[in-house]
Amino acid sequence: MRVRKRHAIKIRDFKKYAKYSEKHKAVIIGVLRSMAIGELLLNLKMVMLKLLIIRITIRS
């Protein structure tokens, strides 16, 4: 939750900066997208690790 709040603040700041030029807006959107994708990948990795741990515990 803390990470999401931090992202929300960043997005708000980026919107202010985005008013200066369209090129900046495109770059900012790209950065935000890459950050979001990175978070999703991390979450998926964590879920996979948890599943693996659960499987190992069930076997033993």
HUDA-V463062 format. One record per backbone hydrogen bond with DSSP energy under -1.0 kcal/mol. NH is the residue of the N-H (numbers start at 0). CO is the residue of the C=O. E is the energy in kcal/mol with one decimal. If there is no record, write none. Layout:
nh;co;e
NH;CO;E
NH;CO;E
This chain:
nh;co;e
4;0;-2.2
5;1;-2.1
6;2;-2.4
7;3;-2.4
8;4;-2.1
9;5;-2.2
10;6;-3.0
11;7;-2.1
12;8;-2.2
13;9;-2.8
14;10;-2.2
15;11;-1.4
16;12;-2.0
17;13;-2.8
19;16;-1.8
24;20;-1.6
25;21;-2.2
26;22;-2.1
27;23;-3.1
28;24;-2.8
29;25;-2.2
30;26;-2.4
31;27;-2.9
32;28;-2.6
33;29;-2.6
34;30;-2.4
35;31;-2.6
36;32;-2.8
37;33;-2.5
38;34;-2.3
39;35;-2.4
40;36;-2.7
41;37;-2.4
42;38;-2.7
43;39;-2.5
44;40;-2.6
45;41;-2.4
46;42;-2.4
47;43;-2.7
48;44;-2.5
49;45;-2.5
50;46;-2.5
51;47;-2.5
52;48;-2.6
53;49;-2.6
54;50;-2.5
55;51;-2.6
56;52;-2.5
57;53;-2.2
58;54;-2.2
59;55;-2.0
